[in-house]
Amino acid sequence: MFQKFINECSRWRLINKPIDVFENEYLRISSESIQGDRYSNKSIVLVGGGPSTIDRAWEKLDVDYIWTCNNFYTNSKLDDKKIDLVSLSNRVELNSKEFLSRIDDVDQIVFEPIHFHEKLNTKEFDTFYDKYKNKIDFFDTRFQNKSGTIARLAVLALMTGAKNVYVVGLDGHPWSKGFEQRHAFRPGWKWGWDERRNKPEAEWDYEVVKKDWNDMAIYLKEIADRYNTNLYNLGEGLEYNMFSEYSSKNFKLPDEILKVIN
């Protein structure tokens, strides 16, 4: 049930407004507003930090809403784009002038308590929350693995009533296979390095990580089918995209979309 989730939010002083909680077998969220008519039959593109955000011209697609995450403001492709929703994790400096200059124009902000615990109860978070609390919600997906923020955000997007959900920058951690290390939202950062702790991240075996991406794709496809939503992997066909094999067989990217983004 949601009680543990509500207790956690209350303990961290995250919610000082009436709690309107929604829960199903996929997630729990501190508001039902995400499932209103706003997204019904609309298109959402989820833009993550993987290199396909750089290599694919996703910005040429005609979509209604853009969802993204973390240090999105460092990518020039998003400079002139209206951001509907952003998910923020521990990696974001909430008092950064560059970040704050962009977040005012974002309509909705979500935090996942399990992935933001290091900054909860800090002055940095309290100051940010006090300013933006009217557009902040908290959510928690039941599905958790190494596939990251955009994968979990896709769980949410697929249940909004949207007609189309596109994901880009959800590519995996393929550096162990010798691919160039590029991050769309963290210029100069090397995959596998934890700059907050100034040490290497846990070294994950390539096949283990690929299995996580495959499991994620299967899970997202299940939700997409249940909610009658079209799901598209805009990184499909790129050698480093770790769930291309599955998506190409189970929710293949149409040629007409590939022509636009190539």
C-alpha positions as CSV (number, residue, x, y, z in Angstrom):
1,M,0.0,0.0,0.0
2,F,0.9,3.7,-0.1
3,Q,1.2,4.2,3.6
4,K,5.0,3.6,3.7
5,F,5.3,6.0,0.7
6,I,3.2,8.7,2.5
7,N,5.1,8.2,5.7
8,E,8.4,8.6,3.9
9,C,7.2,11.8,2.3
10,S,5.9,13.2,5.6
11,R,9.0,12.3,7.4
12,W,11.1,14.1,4.8
13,R,8.7,17.1,5.0
14,L,8.1,16.8,1.3
15,I,4.4,17.2,1.3
16,N,2.6,20.1,3.1
17,K,-0.5,20.1,0.9
18,P,-3.4,17.6,0.8
19,I,-2.1,14.2,-0.4
20,D,-4.0,13.0,-3.4
21,V,-2.4,9.6,-3.9
22,F,-2.7,7.3,-6.9
23,E,-1.5,3.7,-6.9
24,N,-1.6,0.7,-9.2
25,E,0.6,-2.3,-9.8
26,Y,3.1,-0.2,-11.7
27,L,3.7,2.9,-9.6
28,R,2.5,5.2,-6.9
29,I,2.4,9.0,-7.2
30,S,1.4,11.8,-4.9
31,S,-1.1,13.2,-7.3
32,E,-3.7,11.9,-9.8
33,S,-3.2,15.0,-12.0
34,I,-0.8,13.1,-14.2
35,Q,-3.7,11.0,-15.5
36,G,-6.1,13.8,-16.4
37,D,-7.2,14.8,-19.9
38,R,-4.0,16.7,-20.4
39,Y,-2.2,13.9,-22.2
40,S,-5.2,12.0,-23.7
41,N,-4.3,11.0,-27.3
42,K,-1.2,13.3,-27.3
43,S,2.4,12.5,-28.0
44,I,5.2,12.7,-25.4
45,V,8.9,12.4,-26.2
46,L,11.2,11.4,-23.2
47,V,14.7,12.8,-23.6
48,G,17.4,11.1,-21.6
49,G,21.2,11.5,-21.3
50,G,22.3,8.7,-23.6
51,P,24.2,9.4,-26.8
52,S,21.2,8.8,-29.1
53,T,19.9,12.2,-27.8
54,I,22.9,13.6,-29.7
55,D,22.9,11.3,-32.7
56,R,19.2,11.2,-33.5
57,A,17.2,14.3,-34.6
58,W,14.4,13.6,-32.3
59,E,13.7,17.4,-32.1
60,K,12.3,17.2,-35.6
61,L,9.3,15.1,-34.5
62,D,6.0,16.8,-34.1
63,V,5.1,16.1,-30.5
64,D,2.9,17.7,-27.9
65,Y,5.0,17.4,-24.8
66,I,8.7,16.9,-23.8
67,W,9.7,15.1,-20.6
68,T,13.3,14.9,-19.6
69,C,15.5,14.6,-16.5
70,N,18.4,15.9,-14.4
71,N,21.0,18.1,-16.3
72,F,18.8,18.5,-19.4
73,Y,19.6,22.2,-19.4
74,T,23.2,21.5,-20.6
75,N,22.0,20.2,-24.0
76,S,21.6,22.8,-26.7
77,K,18.9,20.8,-28.4
78,L,16.6,21.6,-25.5
79,D,17.5,25.3,-25.4
80,D,14.4,26.5,-27.3
81,K,12.1,23.7,-26.3
82,K,9.2,23.9,-23.9
83,I,9.7,21.3,-21.2
84,D,6.5,19.9,-19.7
85,L,7.9,17.7,-17.0
86,V,11.4,17.0,-15.6
87,S,12.5,14.3,-13.1
88,L,15.3,15.3,-10.8
89,S,17.8,13.0,-9.0
90,N,20.7,13.4,-6.6
91,R,22.9,14.4,-9.5
92,V,21.3,17.8,-9.9
93,E,22.7,20.9,-8.2
94,L,19.4,22.6,-7.2
95,N,21.0,25.9,-6.5
96,S,22.9,26.1,-9.9
97,K,22.1,29.4,-11.6
98,E,22.1,27.7,-15.0
99,F,19.6,25.1,-13.8
100,L,17.4,27.6,-12.0
101,S,17.2,29.8,-15.1
102,R,15.5,26.9,-16.9
103,I,13.4,25.3,-14.3
104,D,11.0,28.3,-14.0
105,D,9.6,27.5,-17.4
106,V,9.1,23.8,-16.6
107,D,5.4,23.0,-15.9
108,Q,5.9,20.0,-13.7
109,I,8.7,18.6,-11.5
110,V,8.9,15.1,-10.1
111,F,11.2,13.5,-7.6
112,E,11.6,9.8,-6.8
113,P,12.4,9.6,-3.0
114,I,14.4,6.4,-3.4
115,H,16.7,8.2,-5.9
116,F,16.8,11.5,-4.2
117,H,17.5,10.5,-0.6
118,E,21.0,12.0,-0.4
119,K,19.6,15.5,-0.7
120,L,16.4,15.2,1.3
121,N,16.5,17.2,4.5
122,T,19.2,19.5,3.1
123,K,19.0,23.3,3.0
124,E,19.5,23.0,-0.8
125,F,16.4,20.9,-1.2
126,D,14.3,22.8,1.4
127,T,15.0,26.1,-0.4
128,F,14.1,24.6,-3.8
129,Y,11.0,22.9,-2.5
130,D,9.7,26.1,-0.8
131,K,9.9,27.9,-4.1
132,Y,8.5,25.3,-6.4
133,K,6.2,23.2,-4.2
134,N,3.1,24.0,-6.2
135,K,4.4,22.1,-9.2
136,I,6.3,19.3,-7.5
137,D,5.1,15.7,-7.1
138,F,6.7,12.5,-5.9
139,F,6.5,9.1,-7.6
140,D,7.9,5.6,-7.1
141,T,7.9,2.8,-9.7
142,R,7.7,-0.8,-8.6
143,F,10.1,-1.7,-11.4
144,Q,13.7,-0.9,-10.4
145,N,16.9,-1.9,-12.2
146,K,20.0,-0.3,-13.8
147,S,18.0,1.2,-16.8
148,G,17.7,4.6,-15.1
149,T,15.6,7.7,-14.8
150,I,14.1,7.8,-18.3
151,A,13.0,4.2,-18.1
152,R,11.1,4.8,-14.9
153,L,9.7,8.0,-16.3
154,A,8.5,6.0,-19.3
155,V,6.4,3.9,-16.9
156,L,4.6,7.0,-15.8
157,A,4.2,8.4,-19.4
158,L,2.7,5.2,-20.7
159,M,-0.2,5.5,-18.2
160,T,-1.2,9.1,-19.0
161,G,-3.5,8.2,-21.9
162,A,-1.0,9.4,-24.5
163,K,-1.3,8.0,-28.0
164,N,2.5,8.0,-28.6
165,V,5.4,7.8,-26.3
166,Y,8.9,8.2,-27.8
167,V,12.1,7.5,-25.8
168,V,15.5,8.8,-26.8
169,G,18.8,8.8,-24.8
170,L,17.8,5.5,-23.2
171,D,20.8,3.5,-24.6
172,G,22.5,1.6,-21.8
173,H,26.0,1.5,-20.4
174,P,28.0,0.1,-23.4
175,W,31.4,1.5,-22.6
176,S,32.7,-2.0,-21.7
177,K,32.3,-2.9,-25.4
178,G,34.6,0.0,-26.4
179,F,32.0,2.5,-27.5
180,E,32.8,6.2,-27.3
181,Q,31.9,7.5,-23.8
182,R,29.4,10.4,-24.4
183,H,26.7,11.8,-22.2
184,A,24.1,14.1,-23.7
185,F,23.6,16.1,-20.5
186,R,27.0,16.0,-18.9
187,P,29.6,17.3,-21.3
188,G,33.1,15.9,-20.7
189,W,31.8,13.3,-18.2
190,K,32.9,9.7,-18.8
191,W,30.4,6.9,-18.4
192,G,31.3,4.8,-15.4
193,W,32.7,7.7,-13.3
194,D,30.9,8.9,-10.2
195,E,31.9,12.6,-10.0
196,R,30.0,13.2,-6.8
197,R,32.1,10.6,-5.0
198,N,35.2,11.1,-7.3
199,K,35.6,7.4,-7.9
200,P,34.6,4.8,-10.5
201,E,31.0,3.6,-10.4
202,A,30.4,-0.1,-9.8
203,E,31.7,-2.0,-12.8
204,W,28.7,-3.8,-14.3
205,D,29.2,-6.7,-16.6
206,Y,28.0,-5.9,-20.2
207,E,25.7,-8.9,-20.4
208,V,24.2,-8.2,-17.0
209,V,23.4,-4.6,-18.0
210,K,22.1,-5.7,-21.4
211,K,19.7,-8.1,-19.6
212,D,18.5,-5.2,-17.4
213,W,17.7,-3.1,-20.6
214,N,16.0,-6.1,-22.1
215,D,13.9,-6.6,-19.0
216,M,13.0,-2.9,-19.0
217,A,11.9,-3.1,-22.7
218,I,9.7,-6.1,-22.0
219,Y,8.1,-4.3,-19.0
220,L,7.5,-1.1,-20.9
221,K,6.0,-3.1,-23.8
222,E,3.6,-4.8,-21.3
223,I,2.4,-1.4,-20.0
224,A,2.1,0.1,-23.5
225,D,-0.1,-2.8,-24.7
226,R,-2.3,-2.6,-21.6
227,Y,-2.8,1.2,-22.0
228,N,-3.1,1.1,-25.9
229,T,-0.1,3.4,-26.3
230,N,2.4,3.3,-29.1
231,L,5.9,3.0,-27.8
232,Y,8.9,4.0,-29.9
233,N,12.7,3.5,-29.2
234,L,14.3,6.4,-31.2
235,G,17.7,4.9,-30.6
236,E,16.8,1.7,-32.4
237,G,19.4,0.6,-34.9
238,L,22.3,2.5,-33.3
239,E,25.0,0.0,-32.4
240,Y,25.3,1.1,-28.8
241,N,21.5,1.1,-28.0
242,M,21.1,-1.9,-25.8
243,F,17.5,-2.8,-26.4
244,S,17.4,-2.3,-30.2
245,E,17.2,-6.1,-30.7
246,Y,14.1,-6.4,-28.6
247,S,12.4,-3.2,-29.8
248,S,13.0,-4.0,-33.5
249,K,11.1,-7.3,-33.0
250,N,8.4,-6.2,-30.7
251,F,7.7,-2.5,-31.3
252,K,9.7,-1.7,-34.4
253,L,10.4,2.0,-35.2
254,P,8.5,2.8,-38.4
255,D,10.5,3.8,-41.4
256,E,8.7,7.1,-41.7
257,I,9.8,8.1,-38.2
258,L,13.4,6.9,-38.8
259,K,13.5,9.1,-41.9
260,V,12.7,12.1,-39.9
261,I,15.2,11.6,-37.1
262,N,18.1,10.2,-39.1
